[in-house]
C-alpha cells in the first residue's frame, strides 16, 4: 500500500501541522510505503519571496526529519525537484472540465483571504492531482476540509482513463476524525494565513512569548473558570496525558488558578513533548550537507517512479 502526503513550506511548520499531518505521516511509516513531499510549487500561489521560500523548504525538510520521517523507510523529496509533475499537470489540464474546478471551494476561500486570483490558484487542484497520480498512490490522508481535492483527483483520473484507457491508479482519501480543529492563539483555526500559529521549534524565549499571548477572557484568578471554553486548555489537552488534562480542568473549575499558570503549564508541556525532536533538529541544522544529500537521493527515487507513470501517459496520449 502506497501512502502519499505532502506539506507546503509557505511558512514555518507549527503544532497544527504536526497534529494534523506530520504525526500521521510518521505513524504511517509502520503500515505502508510512505511517499512524503515538500509542496514548494504550490507555495508559489502565496509566497513571492524566493529567498524565503528556499529557506522555508530547507526548514521543512529538517523539521520532518527531526519529527520522525525516516528516509531509509520512506521516500522524501521536494516537489520542484521532480519536473515530470509539471508535464503531467498539462496532460491532466487538457481533460479537466472547467466546471469541476469552478466547484472547488479552496479557490474561493483563498481569494476571500486576499490571495491574488491567478490561473495558478484556480488550477491548483490539477497540480495536486498530478502530485497524487504521478506516484500511483493508493491512500491520501487528508483532513475533512481537504477531502474535495482527492475527490477531484479521482474525477480527473476517471475522465483520463475513460478517454485514453486504464492509465492511473484511483486513490482513496483517508479522513482522520480523531483530530479536531486545532485552535490558534486567537481562538480561530490555527493557520499561517491568520498569523496565529505556535511553531514547535521556536527558540524557548520566543515559544514562551507566543504561548503567553494566547487570548483569554478577563475572569479574575480567584474565580472558577470553564475549561471547555478556553484556548489554553483546548491546546493543552491535545498533548497532555489524561490525568494531566483532568488536573488542569479541576484547577480551572475550583478557582484560584490563573490563565498565566495554565500558559506556563502548556509551555513546559510543549518543551517536554518536543525535547527529543528539538535536540535532533539542532544536530541536523549543523549538517546542511547531509540535508542536501537526503534531498538529492529523494528526488532521484521519486523521479524513477514518476518516469514510469509518465511513460504510460505519453504513450496513450501520442506524445512518445
SULCOR-V198107 format. One record per backbone hydrogen bond with DSSP energy under -0.5 kcal/mol. CO is the residue of the C=O (numbers start at 0). NH is the residue of the N-H. If there is no record, write none. Layout:
# SULCOR-V198107
co=CO nh=NH
co=CO nh=NH
This chain:
# SULCOR-V198107
co=0 nh=2
co=0 nh=32
co=1 nh=137
co=1 nh=138
co=2 nh=34
co=4 nh=36
co=6 nh=38
co=13 nh=17
co=14 nh=18
co=15 nh=19
co=16 nh=20
co=16 nh=21
co=17 nh=22
co=20 nh=24
co=21 nh=25
co=22 nh=26
co=23 nh=27
co=24 nh=28
co=25 nh=28
co=26 nh=29
co=27 nh=30
co=27 nh=31
co=31 nh=33
co=32 nh=2
co=33 nh=35
co=33 nh=74
co=34 nh=4
co=35 nh=76
co=36 nh=6
co=36 nh=38
co=37 nh=39
co=37 nh=78
co=38 nh=42
co=40 nh=43
co=41 nh=44
co=42 nh=45
co=42 nh=46
co=45 nh=47
co=47 nh=49
co=48 nh=52
co=49 nh=53
co=50 nh=54
co=51 nh=55
co=52 nh=56
co=53 nh=57
co=54 nh=58
co=55 nh=59
co=56 nh=60
co=57 nh=61
co=58 nh=62
co=59 nh=63
co=60 nh=64
co=61 nh=65
co=62 nh=66
co=63 nh=68
co=64 nh=67
co=68 nh=70
co=69 nh=72
co=69 nh=73
co=73 nh=75
co=74 nh=35
co=76 nh=37
co=77 nh=80
co=78 nh=81
co=81 nh=84
co=82 nh=85
co=82 nh=86
co=83 nh=87
co=84 nh=88
co=85 nh=89
co=86 nh=90
co=87 nh=91
co=88 nh=92
co=89 nh=93
co=91 nh=94
co=91 nh=95
co=92 nh=95
co=94 nh=96
co=96 nh=99
co=96 nh=100
co=97 nh=101
co=98 nh=102
co=100 nh=103
co=103 nh=107
co=104 nh=108
co=105 nh=109
co=106 nh=110
co=107 nh=111
co=108 nh=112
co=109 nh=114
co=110 nh=113
co=115 nh=117
co=117 nh=121
co=118 nh=122
co=120 nh=123
co=122 nh=125
co=122 nh=126
co=123 nh=127
co=124 nh=128
co=125 nh=129
co=126 nh=130
co=127 nh=131
co=128 nh=132
co=129 nh=133
co=131 nh=134
co=131 nh=136
co=132 nh=135
co=137 nh=171
co=138 nh=3
co=139 nh=173
co=141 nh=175
co=142 nh=145
co=142 nh=146
co=143 nh=146
co=145 nh=148
co=145 nh=149
co=146 nh=150
co=147 nh=151
co=148 nh=152
co=149 nh=153
co=150 nh=154
co=151 nh=155
co=152 nh=156
co=153 nh=157
co=154 nh=158
co=155 nh=159
co=156 nh=160
co=157 nh=161
co=158 nh=162
co=159 nh=163
co=160 nh=164
co=164 nh=166
co=168 nh=170
co=171 nh=139
co=172 nh=174
co=173 nh=141
co=174 nh=176
co=177 nh=179
co=180 nh=182
co=181 nh=189
co=183 nh=186
co=184 nh=214
co=187 nh=183
co=190 nh=193
co=190 nh=194
co=190 nh=195
co=191 nh=194
co=195 nh=184
co=196 nh=198
co=197 nh=14
co=198 nh=201
co=202 nh=206
co=203 nh=207
co=204 nh=208
co=205 nh=209
co=206 nh=210
co=207 nh=211
co=208 nh=212
co=209 nh=212
co=210 nh=213
co=219 nh=222
co=220 nh=255
co=220 nh=256
co=224 nh=226
co=225 nh=228
co=226 nh=229
co=229 nh=233
co=230 nh=234
co=231 nh=235
co=232 nh=236
co=234 nh=237
co=235 nh=238
co=235 nh=239
co=240 nh=244
co=241 nh=245
co=242 nh=246
co=243 nh=247
co=244 nh=248
co=245 nh=249
co=246 nh=250
co=247 nh=251
co=248 nh=252
co=249 nh=253
co=250 nh=254
co=251 nh=224
co=251 nh=254
co=257 nh=261
co=258 nh=262
co=259 nh=263
co=260 nh=264
co=261 nh=265
co=262 nh=266
co=263 nh=267
co=264 nh=268
co=265 nh=269
co=266 nh=270
co=267 nh=271
co=268 nh=272
co=269 nh=273
co=271 nh=274
co=273 nh=277
co=274 nh=278
co=275 nh=279
co=276 nh=280
co=277 nh=281
co=278 nh=282
co=279 nh=283
co=280 nh=284
co=281 nh=285
co=283 nh=286
co=286 nh=289
co=286 nh=290
co=287 nh=291
co=288 nh=292
co=289 nh=293
co=290 nh=294
co=291 nh=295
co=292 nh=296
co=293 nh=297
co=294 nh=298
co=295 nh=299
co=296 nh=300
co=297 nh=301
co=298 nh=302
co=299 nh=303
co=300 nh=304
co=301 nh=305
co=302 nh=306
co=303 nh=307
co=304 nh=308
co=305 nh=309
co=306 nh=310
co=307 nh=311
co=308 nh=312
co=309 nh=313
co=310 nh=314
co=311 nh=315
co=312 nh=316
co=313 nh=317
co=313 nh=318
co=313 nh=319
co=314 nh=317
